[in-house]
């Protein structure tokens, strides 16, 4: 489970944010302070997820794996 979380933090974050948005929309009785607190927490979590994704990208680039844009046009034999 922890491997899945470390591999896909942005996907998990997106699902959690979407669920929170649905709850905030369909439960109008929620106090505004609670919703605003959740929004602040979601923004902080988003920053952590972005840093995790940046670390993954940096480690992949440092490992010498080719970048995605280096392979454009190669799926069809290199003909563009």
Secondary structure, 3 states (H helix, E strand, C coil): CHHHHHHCHHHHHHHHHHHHHHHHHHCCCCCHHHHHHHHHHHHHHHHHHHHHHHHHHHHHHHCCCCCHHHHCCCCCCCCC
